[in-house]
Amino acid sequence: MELRQLIYFREIVDAGGYSKASKNLKVTQSALTHSIQSLESELGVKLFERSKNSIVLNEAGSYVLSFANKIIDLSDELHHGVQKFYDNVSAFRMATSAQNILNGIIPYAYSTDKSIRLYYEKKTNADCERSLIAGNVDIIVTTRVMDDERIGSFEIANETIVLVIPDANDPLASKKSVSVKDLEGRELLLYADTPIGCNTEAILDAIKRENVNVSIITQSDYQVYDQMAESGNFLYNSSTASIHIMGEMARNVVVPFSDPNLTKVRYYISYLKENREELSPVIDLFKRRYRAGAV
């Protein structure tokens, strides 16, 4: 059933027949006839009593008309409401490699500034940058500054990356900090489908650079990954933001990385300089949310 069928049906009733309804709606009589026949077929009832020169709404038709009026009126109300809403709303397209930024900015925007609507995609750093240059998004939030004179960038937030150790008796649990060399011969669980993750790329690069023998276990299904992390059988990396949200610190020992390149993740917002003025509302929103700098 389509809204158009109900509109046609009501107009035929109001106009007293197909001929006048056809003129009012500016559609052919055959189109009206086909539409009503399809509606009757779907509902399994006849809506009119037909004679040679007239049509009269029958009992079933009167029942259907009462609902048609409500549905059409609700449709009109919806369209007017949406139009009124968007007349006062600025919509922006965002791509980000940082899930934790999404976790922070989307609820904040919804609760504090109804005049801004954010549509977002999760991508890798490189894909975010390509989307920005192509004009497919208005802003991006990534973990690096773009080397392009057309692009404006600034840091909006940072977070601390840690190693989560499920066993308090693990030798690593007593350390004040850990390096990738401390992971020699160990298993490390990583969520493979995160575009950037909790500095996952930097950790993998450091392991390769230091030639450390670490058994990397990757899992792209987040539910399976979460179950594996909860099992207490694996070391895994996390962040201060995730710990705050998920309560990992209460269940496990959390130790920071000693390598400064692994300890901090910095998040940057980037945009085309030529669009800076029109992007002011959303950029200011980010500045308010991350005024203190921490995720």
Secondary structure, 3 states (H helix, E strand, C coil): CCHHHHHHHHHHHHHCCHHHHHHHHCCCHHHHHHHHHHHHHHHCCCCEEECCCCEEECHHHHHHHHHHHHHHHHHHHHHHHHHHHHHCCEEEEEEECCHHHHHHHHHHHHHHCCCEEEEEEECCHHHHHHHHHHCCCCEEEECCCCCCCCEEEEEEEEEEEEEEECCCCCHHHHCCCECHHHHCCCEEEEECCCCCCCCHHHHHHHHHHCCCCCEEEEECCHHHHHHHHHCCCCEEEEEHHHHHHHCHHHHCEEEEECCHHHHEEEEEEEEEHHHCCCCHHHHHHHHHHCCCCEC
